Amino acid sequence: MKYLKTLAAISMAGVMLVTGCSAPKAPGAADTPAGEVVLPSEPLTINVVDVAGNLQLSQKIFDNYQKEHPELVKEFTFQKVNAPELVGKLQAQQKAGRLDIDLVLTGSDGMASGLKQDVWYDLLGQQKENLPEPSEIYDENVSKFQELAQGKGLSFVFYPGGPLLEFDPAKVPNPPKTPQELLDWAKANPNKFFYARPANSGIGRAFLMGLPYMLGDKDPKDPVNGWEKTWAYLAELNQYIDYYPTGTAQTMTELAQGNRWMIPTTTGWDINPRAIGQVPAEMEVSAFEDFTWVGDGHFMTAPKGIEGQRLAVVLDFMKYALEPEQQAYTYDSGYLYPGPAVKDVPLSMAPQESQDLIKEFGRPIYDELIKSQPLEIPLEADAMVSAFDLWDRNIGGAKVQQK
C-alpha cells in the first residue's frame, strides 16, 4: 500500500495476434500500413512514465500483471517526470526514432498537452477491437472525462474531486454554505482562509473551476469571456488572504498547525492526509449548497512510435488494468476517492486494508454527494492555461510564496 508522501489495466496468455496499425516514428507523420502487432515470445522490459503520481494507486496492478505474465514482462521500469518535460522528451525521441517510453500515466493536463503536440498513439482509432469499449465500462461521469483523451488514452482512475471546504470545528462551528458566506467569513477572519496557486494545486484548480457554477457565471467553460462574477469574487476574496502557497501540501500543513482555520479541499485530500497523520483526524468537511463537482483523474496512454511487440504488451496491460478486480486496488488510502474509473467496483472489492482505512477516515456524505450533485470535467487545455494566466496576473500572482 502506497501512501501520499507530500500531501502534498483480460490478459492474453502465450503468443497471440492482435490486429492494428503500427505507429509513425514522429508526430504528424503519416501512419504506416496496417500490420500485425504480436505479443513477444520472450519477456520485455516495459518502460513506464508517471506524470500524475498515479503509481501511488496502481503499483500493485503492475506488480500483479508482471507476476501473472512473466512470459510477457521481465520487469516494469518507472520514471516520474512533469507533463511539460514529458512532451518535450517524447518529441525528441520520436524525431530521432529512438523511443524508450512505452506507457504513460498522466492527468488531464499532460493528456491535453500531448494532444496539442500530437505525441500520443491513436489507441481507440487503431486498436479499438483490442481494448475495452469505453461506453460499456465507464459510467456517465467517467465517460465525460474520457472525452478529454480524444481516443488517445483510457481513463484509469477517477474521482469527483471538489470543491469542498475543510475546517477546524473548534474554530469554525458554522462553516459557510455559499461563496458569499465564505467571503463574509474571510472578511471577518482575515488570513484564516487561503488556497494554493491554481496552476500548482489540484485543490486550487477545483476551487477556481467550481466557482463559476456556484456563482452563476455566463459560461463556466470560458474563463476569458464567461467568468465575470468569478474574477470579481476572487479579487475581493484576495483582500483577506496574505499569501498563496505554491502547492497543496502547504495548505494542509498550515491547517494542521492552526495558522489557518479553513481551506478548500477534495475528497482525496481530506481522507489521505488525515489517514497518514498529516492533518488531525478531527478536521471536518463541509459542502457548498448547490455546488458542481469538478471531476478529475488519470489516463493510460502510449506514445506514437511504439513498436509492435511492445504495443501488444501495453494493450494487454491496459485491458488487465481495467478489469474490476484490478481497479479495486485504486481505492488505496483514499488518495483519489473513490478511485476506480470503471463502474461496478464497490469498496467491498478493495483490499481489506483499504476498506478499513476508508471506513475510519472516509465520510458517508461523500457517497451521498457523488450521487446527488452534478459533475463537470475540468477546463480544456487552452482554457485552463488562460484561467491560470488570468489568476496569476489579476488575482494572486504577486502574493505567491514558497515556504
C-alpha positions in Angstrom: 0.0 0.0 0.0 1.4 3.3 -1.1 0.6 6.4 0.8 0.6 10.0 -0.3 4.0 11.3 0.7 3.8 15.1 0.1 0.2 16.0 0.8 1.4 17.2 -0.7 -5.5 -2.3 -16.5 -8.4 -9.6 -19.8 -4.9 -10.7 -20.0 -3.8 -12.8 -23.1 -1.8 -15.9 -22.4 1.0 -17.1 -24.6 1.6 -15.6 -28.0 -1.3 -14.3 -29.9 -2.0 -11.8 -32.7 -3.8 -8.5 -32.2 -4.5 -6.6 -35.4 -3.8 -3.0 -35.7 -1.6 -0.3 -37.2 2.0 0.4 -36.1 2.5 4.0 -35.2 4.5 6.6 -37.1 8.0 7.4 -35.8 7.4 11.1 -35.4 4.4 13.2 -34.5 2.5 14.3 -37.5 3.9 11.7 -39.8 1.6 9.5 -41.9 0.5 6.2 -40.4 2.4 3.1 -41.6 0.3 0.5 -43.5 -1.8 -1.9 -41.4 0.2 -4.8 -40.0 0.2 -7.2 -37.1 1.0 -6.5 -33.6 2.3 -9.6 -32.0 2.9 -10.5 -28.3 6.6 -11.3 -27.7 8.0 -14.8 -27.4 10.4 -13.6 -24.8 9.6 -11.2 -21.9 10.3 -7.5 -22.4 11.2 -4.7 -20.1 8.4 -2.1 -20.3 9.2 1.5 -19.5 6.5 3.5 -17.8 6.5 7.2 -17.2 4.2 8.6 -14.4 3.4 12.3 -14.6 0.4 12.2 -12.3 1.5 10.4 -9.1 -0.6 7.5 -10.3 1.8 4.8 -9.1 0.6 5.5 -5.7 -2.7 3.9 -6.8 -1.6 1.5 -9.4 1.8 0.0 -8.4 0.0 -3.2 -7.1 -1.7 -3.6 -10.5 1.7 -3.5 -12.3 3.1 -6.0 -9.8 0.2 -8.3 -10.3 0.5 -8.2 -14.1 4.2 -9.0 -14.0 3.7 -11.8 -11.6 0.9 -13.3 -13.7 2.6 -12.8 -17.0 6.4 -13.3 -16.6 6.3 -14.6 -20.2 5.5 -11.1 -21.4 7.1 -8.7 -18.9 10.5 -9.2 -17.5 10.1 -6.0 -15.5 8.5 -2.7 -15.5 10.7 0.3 -15.1 9.2 3.6 -13.7 10.2 7.2 -14.1 8.5 10.2 -12.8 8.6 13.5 -14.8 6.4 16.6 -15.1 4.0 17.0 -18.0 5.9 19.7 -20.0 9.1 17.8 -19.6 7.5 14.6 -20.9 6.1 16.1 -24.0 9.5 17.6 -24.9 11.2 14.3 -24.2 8.7 12.4 -26.4 9.1 14.8 -29.3 12.9 14.5 -29.2 12.7 10.7 -29.1 10.1 10.4 -31.8 12.0 12.8 -34.1 15.2 10.7 -33.6 13.3 7.4 -34.0 14.6 6.2 -30.6 11.6 5.8 -28.4 12.3 4.3 -25.0 8.9 5.1 -23.4 6.1 2.5 -23.7 3.3 3.5 -21.4 2.4 6.9 -19.9 0.2 7.6 -16.8 -0.9 11.2 -17.0 -3.5 13.6 -15.7 -5.8 15.8 -17.8 -3.1 18.4 -18.0 -0.4 16.1 -19.5 -3.0 14.4 -21.8 -4.1 17.8 -23.1 -0.5 19.0 -23.6 0.3 15.8 -25.5 -2.8 16.1 -27.7 -1.8 19.6 -28.6 1.7 18.4 -29.7 0.3 15.2 -31.3 2.6 12.8 -29.5 0.0 10.1 -28.5 -0.7 6.9 -30.3 -4.3 6.7 -31.6 -5.4 3.8 -29.3 -9.1 3.7 -30.0 -8.7 4.7 -33.6 -6.3 1.9 -34.4 -6.7 -0.7 -31.7 -10.4 -0.3 -30.6 -11.1 -4.0 -31.2 -8.3 -4.9 -28.8 -9.4 -2.7 -26.0 -12.5 -2.4 -23.8 -15.3 -0.4 -25.2 -15.4 2.8 -23.1 -19.2 3.1 -23.2 -19.5 -0.4 -21.6 -17.1 0.1 -18.8 -17.4 3.7 -17.7 -20.4 5.5 -16.1 -21.7 8.8 -17.3 -19.3 10.9 -15.3 -16.2 9.0 -16.3 -17.4 9.0 -19.9 -17.3 12.8 -19.8 -13.8 12.7 -18.6 -12.8 10.1 -21.2 -13.8 12.5 -23.9 -10.8 14.7 -23.0 -8.5 12.0 -24.3 -10.0 12.1 -27.8 -9.4 8.3 -28.2 -5.7 8.7 -27.4 -5.9 7.3 -23.9 -8.1 5.4 -21.5 -9.4 6.6 -18.1 -7.5 4.7 -15.5 -8.6 6.3 -12.2 -11.2 9.0 -11.5 -12.7 11.0 -8.7 -15.3 13.7 -8.3 -12.8 16.0 -6.6 -14.2 19.2 -5.2 -14.5 21.9 -4.3 -15.2 21.2 -0.7 -14.2 23.1 2.5 -12.1 21.6 5.2 -12.0 23.3 8.6 -11.2 23.1 12.3 -14.6 22.7 14.0 -13.2 24.2 17.2 -12.6 27.5 15.3 -15.4 27.2 12.7 -18.5 26.0 14.3 -20.8 27.1 11.4 -19.0 26.6 8.1 -20.0 28.7 5.1 -22.6 27.2 2.8 -22.3 29.6 -0.1 -19.5 31.5 -1.7 -20.9 34.7 -0.3 -20.9 33.3 3.2 -17.3 32.2 2.6 -16.4 35.7 1.6 -18.1 37.2 4.6 -16.3 34.8 6.9 -12.9 35.6 5.3 -13.6 39.3 5.8 -14.4 38.7 9.5 -11.4 36.3 9.9 -8.6 37.8 7.7 -5.8 35.4 6.8 -7.5 32.4 8.3 -8.7 31.1 4.9 -6.4 30.5 1.9 -5.7 28.3 -1.0 -2.8 27.4 -3.2 -1.9 28.8 -6.6 -4.3 27.0 -9.0 -1.5 26.3 -11.6 0.3 24.3 -8.9 -2.6 22.8 -7.0 -5.3 20.3 -7.8 -7.4 21.7 -5.0 -6.7 25.2 -6.1 -7.9 24.3 -9.6 -11.0 22.6 -8.3 -11.9 25.7 -6.2 -11.2 28.0 -9.2 -13.2 25.9 -11.7 -16.0 25.2 -9.3 -16.8 28.9 -8.5 -18.3 29.8 -12.0 -21.0 27.1 -11.5 -21.9 28.3 -8.0 -21.8 32.0 -8.8 -24.0 31.6 -12.0 -21.4 32.9 -14.4 -22.3 33.2 -18.1 -20.0 30.4 -19.3 -18.2 28.2 -16.8 -16.1 26.8 -19.6 -14.8 30.2 -20.8 -12.6 31.9 -18.2 -11.8 34.7 -20.6 -15.3 35.8 -21.6 -17.5 33.9 -19.2 -16.2 34.4 -15.7 -17.1 38.0 -14.8 -18.6 37.1 -11.5 -15.8 34.6 -10.6 -13.0 37.1 -11.2 -14.7 39.8 -9.2 -15.3 37.4 -6.4 -11.7 36.2 -6.3 -10.4 39.7 -6.4 -12.5 40.6 -3.3 -11.5 37.4 -1.5 -7.9 38.3 -2.3 -8.1 41.2 0.2 -8.3 38.8 3.1 -5.5 36.4 2.0 -2.0 37.3 2.9 -0.2 34.9 0.5 -0.8 31.9 -1.7 1.5 28.8 -1.4 2.9 27.1 -4.5 1.4 23.7 -3.6 -1.5 22.0 -1.8 0.7 20.4 0.9 1.4 23.8 2.5 -2.3 24.4 2.9 -2.6 21.1 4.8 0.4 21.9 7.0 -1.0 25.3 8.0 -4.4 23.9 8.7 -2.8 21.3 11.0 -0.7 23.9 12.7 -3.7 26.2 13.4 -2.3 29.0 11.2 -5.4 28.6 9.0 -8.8 27.7 10.2 -10.4 26.7 6.8 -9.1 25.7 3.3 -10.6 24.3 0.1 -10.2 20.5 -0.3 -11.2 17.5 -2.3 -12.4 14.0 -1.3 -8.9 12.5 -1.5 -7.1 15.4 0.0 -9.4 15.2 3.0 -9.2 11.4 3.5 -5.5 10.7 2.9 -3.8 13.4 5.0 -5.9 12.5 8.0 -5.1 8.8 7.4 -1.4 9.4 7.4 -1.4 11.9 10.3 -0.5 15.0 8.3 -3.8 16.6 9.3 -5.6 16.0 12.6 -8.3 13.4 12.3 -10.8 15.7 13.9 -10.8 18.2 11.0 -14.2 18.4 9.4 -15.5 18.9 5.8 -18.5 20.8 4.5 -20.0 21.1 1.0 -21.4 24.2 -0.6 -25.1 24.3 -1.3 -25.9 23.5 -4.9 -22.3 23.0 -6.0 -21.0 21.2 -9.0 -18.2 18.6 -8.7 -15.2 19.3 -10.9 -14.1 15.7 -11.6 -10.6 14.7 -12.5 -8.4 11.6 -12.8 -5.6 9.9 -14.7 -5.3 8.3 -18.1 -3.2 5.4 -19.6 -1.8 6.3 -22.9 1.1 5.3 -25.2 3.4 7.5 -27.4 3.5 7.4 -31.2 6.4 5.3 -32.4 5.8 2.3 -30.1 6.8 -0.9 -31.9 4.6 -4.0 -32.5 5.6 -6.3 -29.6 5.8 -3.5 -27.1 2.4 -2.1 -28.2 0.9 -5.6 -27.9 2.1 -5.8 -24.2 0.9 -2.3 -23.5 -2.6 -3.1 -24.9 -2.7 -6.3 -22.9 -1.8 -4.4 -19.7 -4.4 -1.8 -20.4 -7.1 -4.4 -20.6 -5.9 -6.0 -17.5 -5.7 -2.8 -15.5 -9.3 -2.0 -16.4 -10.6 -5.3 -15.0 -12.8 -4.7 -11.9 -10.6 -6.9 -9.7 -7.5 -4.7 -10.5 -9.4 -1.4 -10.4 -10.4 -2.2 -6.8 -6.7 -1.6 -5.8 -7.1 2.1 -6.7 -9.1 2.8 -3.6 -5.7 2.7 -2.0 -5.6 5.0 1.0 -8.2 7.4 -0.3 -5.8 9.4 -2.3 -8.3 9.9 -5.2 -11.5 8.7 -3.5 -13.2 6.7 -4.8 -10.5 5.9 -7.4 -11.8 3.2 -9.7 -12.6 4.5 -13.2 -14.7 1.5 -14.3 -18.2 1.1 -13.0 -19.5 -1.5 -10.5 -16.3 -1.7 -8.4 -17.6 -1.3 -4.8 -15.3 -0.7 -1.8 -16.0 -4.3 -0.7 -13.8 -5.4 -3.6 -10.8 -3.4 -2.3 -8.1 -4.9 -0.1 -9.1 -5.1 3.5 -6.5 -2.5 4.4 -8.2 0.0 2.1 -11.6 -0.9 3.4 -10.5 -0.4 7.0 -8.8 2.9 6.3 -11.7 4.4 4.4 -14.2 3.1 7.0 -12.2 5.0 9.6 -11.3 8.2 7.7 -13.9 8.4 4.9 -17.1 10.2 5.2 -20.6 8.9 4.3 -21.5 12.3 3.0 -19.2 11.7 0.0 -21.2 8.9 -1.4 -24.4 10.9 -0.9 -22.9 13.9 -2.7 -21.5 11.9 -5.5 -25.0 10.6 -6.3 -26.8 13.9 -5.8 -24.6 16.6 -7.2 -23.9 17.3 -10.9 -20.4 16.8 -12.2 -18.4 18.6 -14.9 -15.0 17.8 -16.2 -12.0 20.3 -16.0 -11.4 23.0 -18.5 -9.8 22.0 -21.8 -6.2 22.8 -22.2 -6.2 26.2 -23.7 -9.0 27.5 -21.4 -7.1 26.1 -18.4 -3.9 27.9 -19.4 -5.9 31.1 -19.8 -7.5 30.7 -16.4 -4.1 30.2 -14.8 -2.7 33.2 -16.6 -5.6 35.5 -15.6 -5.4 34.4 -12.0 -1.7 35.0 -11.9 -1.9 38.4 -13.5 -5.1 39.7 -11.8 -5.6 37.9 -8.6 -2.8 36.4 -6.6 0.4 36.1 -8.7 2.1 38.8 -6.8 1.4 37.1 -3.5 2.6 33.6 -4.3 5.2 32.4 -2.0 7.1 29.1 -1.4 7.5 28.3 2.3 
